[in-house]
Amino acid sequence: MKYSEALREAQAQIMRYDESVFVCGLGVPDPKGVFGSTVGLEEEFGPKRVFDTPACENATVGMMIGASFQGMRPIMVNQRLDFTLLALDQIINHAAKWKWMFGGVQRVPIVIRVIVGRGWGQGAQHSQTMHALFAHIPGLKVVAPVSPKDVKGLLISSIEDDDPVIFIEHRRLYDEEGDVPQGIYRVPIGKANVVQEGVDITLVALSHMVVETEKAGIALKEKGISAEIIDMRSLRPLDMDTILNSVKKTGRLVVIDDDWKLCGIAGEIIAALVENDHKMFKAPPIRLTWPDMPTPTSVVLESAHYTTAKDIYEASCICLDRRVDPALFIDEEREQPFSGPF
């Protein structure tokens, strides 16, 4: 099953047994169904539970918060995370803080699905991830699944959660395929996934960077390096125990973050580990992030902006004090078909 199909199935299955769930957002009823993730939902559940909204993110999130006070569990789909910035007042000052302000009596069970990622020249204003910003806020939960199995299980968990969840989807993942269990199941929020076990170095990544990291792991294996790959899955709560146990075993760490370095998740992970036990490191940890600049629109410059599997491979070799052998690495970048502006 495709990633997009797993998203659609999660929403449909939970809407069939829980009438409090509804889906809204710009383009949700469109025949293309937001990369296929909402196809057919309006036909099955009707326009009262699946509907389009105006291009007014702040008002839409405010409506969702109000609906949650009436016992509803809204899902908003935002085709670019960048547009969600227009709703930060509602998200940060209202949804995230409500339970703290009123002693936990009133909760805000909303899910905001946001789409991030590169492709065809998204440019400076349409390519931001901003997950560190949301993860900084008490009261929010932030998840970013990479596999079809995880995206279905985490979306179900997010819909059932009583706190607001920022649900991050990378546009390069929608056509990824994988085995997905039938029926309703849940993947716990705040629990990382050890994608590949290893003993020489720990590689920690999130969302689409997990795909690049797995490609790097193949090249490292050919060089005789055993890499442990961890998919964070959630940024808030952040599963530091899984990362800590891995680094205690390997003594070496590379954190791959699809975001800027300053005040980012990569630095937070490394700081937390150093606070716990700085002596466990056999070599200085490495952060792989974006350059300190907005994303270029030019295809050539955009390609240089993003971290690739080759970058991860080379950083791992440096951390291990091993010679970099570029000949081992062939598939650096996969061509992505043009699929329109969204």
VEXDREN-2710 file (C-alpha; in Angstrom, 1 decimal):
% VEXDREN-2710
k/r/px/py/pz
1/MET/0.0/0.0/0.0
2/LYS/1.2/3.5/-0.8
3/TYR/1.8/6.1/1.9
4/SER/-1.0/8.2/0.6
5/GLU/-3.4/5.3/0.6
6/ALA/-2.5/4.4/4.2
7/LEU/-3.4/8.0/5.2
8/ARG/-6.7/7.7/3.5
9/GLU/-7.4/4.3/5.0
10/ALA/-6.6/5.6/8.5
11/GLN/-9.1/8.5/8.2
12/ALA/-11.8/6.4/6.6
13/GLN/-11.6/3.5/9.1
14/ILE/-11.7/5.8/12.2
15/MET/-14.5/7.9/10.7
16/ARG/-16.6/4.8/10.3
17/TYR/-16.8/4.1/14.0
18/ASP/-16.3/7.6/15.4
19/GLU/-18.8/10.2/14.1
20/SER/-17.0/13.0/16.0
21/VAL/-14.2/12.9/13.4
22/PHE/-14.3/15.2/10.4
23/VAL/-11.8/16.3/7.8
24/CYS/-11.5/19.8/6.4
25/GLY/-9.0/21.9/4.5
26/LEU/-8.3/23.6/1.2
27/GLY/-8.7/21.1/-1.6
28/VAL/-9.8/18.2/0.6
29/PRO/-12.8/17.2/-1.6
30/ASP/-10.8/17.8/-4.8
31/PRO/-10.7/14.7/-7.1
32/LYS/-7.0/14.4/-6.6
33/GLY/-7.6/14.3/-2.9
34/VAL/-4.4/16.0/-1.6
35/PHE/-1.9/13.6/-3.2
36/GLY/-4.6/10.8/-2.9
37/SER/-4.9/11.0/0.9
38/THR/-8.5/12.1/0.9
39/VAL/-9.8/10.5/-2.3
40/GLY/-13.4/9.3/-1.9
41/LEU/-13.9/10.5/1.7
42/GLU/-16.5/13.1/0.7
43/GLU/-18.5/10.6/-1.3
44/GLU/-18.5/8.1/1.7
45/PHE/-19.1/10.5/4.6
46/GLY/-20.8/13.5/3.0
47/PRO/-20.0/17.2/2.8
48/LYS/-20.8/17.8/6.5
49/ARG/-17.8/15.7/7.5
50/VAL/-15.4/16.2/4.6
51/PHE/-15.4/19.8/3.3
52/ASP/-13.3/22.5/1.7
53/THR/-12.3/25.6/3.7
54/PRO/-11.4/29.2/2.7
55/ALA/-7.7/30.2/2.3
56/CYS/-7.8/31.5/5.9
57/GLU/-5.7/29.2/8.1
58/ASN/-6.1/31.2/11.3
59/ALA/-9.9/31.1/11.1
60/THR/-9.9/27.4/10.1
61/VAL/-7.8/26.4/13.1
62/GLY/-10.0/28.6/15.4
63/MET/-13.0/26.8/14.0
64/MET/-11.4/23.4/14.8
65/ILE/-10.6/24.4/18.4
66/GLY/-14.2/25.5/18.9
67/ALA/-15.5/22.3/17.4
68/SER/-13.2/20.2/19.7
69/PHE/-14.9/22.0/22.7
70/GLN/-18.2/20.5/21.4
71/GLY/-16.9/17.0/21.4
72/MET/-15.6/16.8/17.9
73/ARG/-12.2/15.5/16.7
74/PRO/-11.3/17.6/13.7
75/ILE/-8.5/16.9/11.1
76/MET/-7.2/19.8/9.1
77/VAL/-5.2/19.2/5.9
78/ASN/-2.8/22.0/5.0
79/GLN/-1.1/21.4/1.6
80/ARG/1.9/23.5/2.7
81/LEU/3.2/23.7/6.2
82/ASP/4.3/27.3/5.4
83/PHE/0.7/28.4/5.3
84/THR/0.2/27.0/8.8
85/LEU/2.4/29.9/10.0
86/LEU/-0.6/32.1/9.5
87/ALA/-2.4/30.2/12.2
88/LEU/0.4/30.3/14.9
89/ASP/-1.7/32.4/17.3
90/GLN/-4.5/29.8/17.3
91/ILE/-2.0/26.9/17.5
92/ILE/0.4/28.2/20.1
93/ASN/-1.6/30.6/22.2
94/HIS/-4.9/28.6/22.2
95/ALA/-4.7/25.0/21.2
96/ALA/-1.4/24.2/22.9
97/LYS/-2.1/26.1/26.1
98/TRP/-5.8/25.4/26.8
99/LYS/-5.4/22.4/29.0
100/TRP/-2.7/24.2/31.1
101/MET/-4.8/27.3/31.5
102/PHE/-7.9/25.4/32.7
103/GLY/-6.5/22.6/34.8
104/GLY/-6.9/19.9/32.1
105/VAL/-10.7/20.2/32.3
106/GLN/-10.9/21.1/28.6
107/ARG/-8.7/19.5/26.0
108/VAL/-8.1/20.3/22.3
109/PRO/-8.1/17.0/20.3
110/ILE/-7.3/18.3/16.9
111/VAL/-4.9/17.0/14.2
112/ILE/-3.2/19.4/11.7
113/ARG/-1.8/17.5/8.8
114/VAL/0.9/19.6/7.1
115/ILE/2.9/18.8/4.0
116/VAL/6.6/19.6/3.7
117/GLY/9.5/18.9/1.4
118/ARG/11.4/19.7/-1.7
119/GLY/10.4/19.3/-5.3
120/TRP/10.5/21.1/-8.7
121/GLY/11.6/24.4/-7.1
122/GLN/9.4/25.0/-4.1
123/GLY/11.6/28.0/-3.2
124/ALA/12.1/29.9/0.0
125/GLN/8.5/30.2/1.0
126/HIS/7.1/26.8/0.1
127/SER/9.7/24.4/1.4
128/GLN/10.2/25.0/5.1
129/THR/9.8/22.2/7.6
130/MET/9.6/24.2/10.9
131/HIS/9.3/21.0/13.0
132/ALA/11.7/22.5/15.6
133/LEU/9.4/25.5/16.1
134/PHE/6.4/23.3/16.9
135/ALA/8.4/20.8/19.0
136/HIS/9.5/23.8/21.1
137/ILE/5.9/24.4/22.3
138/PRO/4.6/22.6/25.5
139/GLY/1.1/21.2/24.9
140/LEU/1.7/20.3/21.2
141/LYS/2.7/16.9/19.9
142/VAL/4.7/16.6/16.7
143/VAL/5.1/13.5/14.6
144/ALA/6.6/12.8/11.2
145/PRO/6.2/9.2/10.0
146/VAL/8.2/7.8/7.1
147/SER/6.6/4.4/6.3
148/PRO/3.1/3.6/5.1
149/LYS/2.7/1.3/8.2
150/ASP/3.7/4.1/10.6
151/VAL/1.8/6.8/8.9
152/LYS/-1.5/4.9/9.3
153/GLY/-0.9/3.8/12.9
154/LEU/0.4/7.2/14.0
155/LEU/-2.5/9.1/12.3
156/ILE/-5.0/6.9/14.2
157/SER/-3.1/7.5/17.5
158/SER/-3.0/11.3/16.7
159/ILE/-6.8/11.4/16.0
160/GLU/-7.5/9.6/19.3
161/ASP/-5.1/11.7/21.3
162/ASP/-6.7/14.4/23.5
163/ASP/-3.9/17.0/22.7
164/PRO/-3.3/18.9/19.5
165/VAL/-1.0/17.1/17.1
166/ILE/1.1/18.6/14.3
167/PHE/1.2/15.7/11.8
168/ILE/4.1/16.3/9.3
169/GLU/4.0/14.5/5.9
170/HIS/6.9/14.8/3.4
171/ARG/5.6/15.1/-0.2
172/ARG/8.3/12.7/-1.5
173/LEU/6.8/9.9/0.6
174/TYR/3.3/9.7/-0.8
175/ASP/4.2/7.1/-3.5
176/GLU/6.4/5.0/-1.2
177/GLU/5.0/1.6/-0.7
178/GLY/5.1/-0.9/2.1
179/ASP/3.1/-3.5/4.0
180/VAL/0.2/-2.1/6.0
181/PRO/-1.9/-4.1/8.5
182/GLN/-5.6/-4.3/7.8
183/GLY/-8.0/-2.8/10.3
184/ILE/-7.4/-0.2/13.0
185/TYR/-4.1/-0.3/14.8
186/ARG/-2.0/2.2/16.7
187/VAL/1.7/3.3/16.6
188/PRO/2.5/5.0/19.9
189/ILE/3.4/8.7/19.8
190/GLY/6.8/9.4/21.3
191/LYS/8.4/6.1/20.5
192/ALA/11.3/5.9/18.0
193/ASN/11.9/3.0/15.7
194/VAL/15.2/1.2/15.3
195/VAL/15.1/0.6/11.5
196/GLN/18.4/-1.2/11.4
197/GLU/20.6/-2.5/14.2
198/GLY/24.3/-1.9/14.2
199/VAL/27.4/-1.6/16.5
200/ASP/29.8/0.9/14.9
201/ILE/27.8/4.2/14.6
202/THR/24.3/5.6/15.3
203/LEU/22.5/7.4/12.6
204/VAL/19.4/9.3/13.8
205/ALA/16.9/10.8/11.2
206/LEU/13.4/11.9/10.7
207/SER/10.8/11.6/7.9
208/HIS/12.3/11.5/4.4
209/MET/15.8/11.7/5.7
210/VAL/15.3/8.2/7.0
211/VAL/15.1/7.1/3.3
212/GLU/18.4/8.8/2.5
213/THR/19.9/7.4/5.7
214/GLU/19.0/3.8/4.7
215/LYS/20.6/4.3/1.3
216/ALA/23.8/5.5/3.1
217/GLY/23.6/2.5/5.3
218/ILE/23.9/0.2/2.3
219/ALA/27.1/1.9/1.2
220/LEU/28.5/1.8/4.7
221/LYS/27.8/-1.9/4.9
222/GLU/29.8/-2.4/1.7
223/LYS/32.6/-0.7/3.5
224/GLY/32.3/-3.1/6.5
225/ILE/30.6/-0.5/8.7
226/SER/27.6/-1.6/10.9
227/ALA/25.3/1.4/11.3
228/GLU/22.4/1.5/13.6
229/ILE/19.6/3.6/12.0
230/ILE/16.9/5.2/14.2
231/ASP/13.8/6.8/12.9
232/MET/12.6/9.4/15.4
233/ARG/9.0/9.2/14.2
234/SER/8.0/11.8/16.9
235/LEU/9.7/15.0/17.9
236/ARG/7.5/15.8/20.8
237/PRO/7.6/13.7/22.9
238/LEU/11.1/12.8/21.8
239/ASP/12.3/9.3/22.6
240/MET/15.7/10.0/24.0
241/ASP/16.0/6.6/25.7
242/THR/16.2/4.7/22.4
243/ILE/18.8/7.1/21.1
244/LEU/20.8/7.0/24.3
245/ASN/20.9/3.2/24.5
246/SER/22.1/3.1/20.9
247/VAL/24.9/5.7/21.4
248/LYS/26.0/4.0/24.6
249/LYS/26.6/0.9/22.4
250/THR/28.2/2.6/19.4
251/GLY/29.9/5.6/20.9
252/ARG/29.4/7.6/17.6
253/LEU/26.5/9.7/16.4
254/VAL/25.4/11.5/13.3
255/VAL/22.0/13.3/13.4
256/ILE/20.4/14.1/10.1
257/ASP/17.8/16.9/10.3
258/ASP/15.9/18.3/7.4
259/ASP/16.0/21.8/8.8
260/TRP/18.4/24.5/9.8
261/LYS/21.2/23.8/12.4
262/LEU/20.8/26.7/14.8
263/CYS/18.4/25.8/17.6
264/GLY/17.4/22.7/15.8
265/ILE/16.4/19.1/16.8
266/ALA/19.9/17.8/16.0
267/GLY/21.5/20.1/18.5
268/GLU/18.8/19.3/21.1
269/ILE/19.5/15.5/20.8
270/ILE/23.3/16.0/21.1
271/ALA/22.9/18.3/24.1
272/ALA/20.6/15.9/25.9
273/LEU/23.1/13.1/25.3
274/VAL/26.1/15.1/26.5
275/GLU/24.1/16.1/29.6
276/ASN/23.5/12.5/30.3
277/ASP/27.0/11.1/29.8
278/HIS/29.5/13.0/27.6
279/LYS/32.1/10.2/28.2
280/MET/30.2/7.7/26.1
281/PHE/31.3/9.5/22.9
282/LYS/34.3/8.0/21.1
283/ALA/34.3/10.9/18.6
284/PRO/32.5/14.3/18.4
285/PRO/28.9/13.9/17.2
286/ILE/28.0/15.4/13.8
287/ARG/24.9/17.4/12.8
288/LEU/23.9/17.2/9.1
289/THR/21.4/20.0/8.3
290/TRP/20.5/22.7/5.8
291/PRO/22.9/25.6/5.0
292/ASP/22.0/28.7/7.0
293/MET/19.9/30.3/4.2
294/PRO/16.4/29.9/2.7
295/THR/15.9/27.2/0.2
296/PRO/16.8/28.2/-3.4
297/THR/14.3/27.9/-6.2
298/SER/16.9/26.9/-8.9
299/VAL/17.0/23.1/-9.4
300/VAL/20.8/23.1/-9.3
301/LEU/21.0/25.2/-6.2
302/GLU/18.1/23.3/-4.6
303/SER/20.0/20.0/-5.1
304/ALA/23.0/21.4/-3.3
305/HIS/20.8/22.7/-0.4
306/TYR/19.5/19.3/0.8
307/THR/21.3/16.5/2.6
308/THR/21.8/13.4/0.4
309/ALA/22.6/9.8/1.2
310/LYS/26.2/10.6/0.0
311/ASP/26.5/13.3/2.6
312/ILE/25.4/10.9/5.3
313/TYR/27.8/8.3/4.1
314/GLU/30.7/10.7/4.1
315/ALA/29.9/12.2/7.5
316/SER/29.7/8.7/8.9
317/CYS/33.1/7.9/7.6
318/ILE/34.5/11.1/9.1
319/CYS/33.0/10.3/12.4
320/LEU/34.6/6.8/12.3
321/ASP/37.9/8.2/11.0
322/ARG/37.6/6.0/8.0
323/ARG/38.7/6.9/4.4
324/VAL/35.8/8.1/2.2
325/ASP/35.4/6.0/-0.9
326/PRO/33.1/7.8/-3.3
327/ALA/33.2/4.8/-5.7
328/LEU/31.0/2.9/-3.2
329/PHE/28.3/5.3/-3.6
330/ILE/26.4/5.4/-6.9
331/ASP/22.7/6.3/-6.4
332/GLU/23.0/9.7/-4.9
333/GLU/19.7/11.3/-6.1
334/ARG/16.5/9.7/-7.4
335/GLU/14.7/11.7/-10.2
336/GLN/11.3/12.9/-9.1
337/PRO/8.6/13.3/-11.7
338/PHE/6.9/16.7/-12.0
339/SER/3.4/16.5/-10.3
340/GLY/2.2/20.1/-10.2
341/PRO/2.6/23.0/-7.7
342/PHE/1.1/21.1/-4.7
END
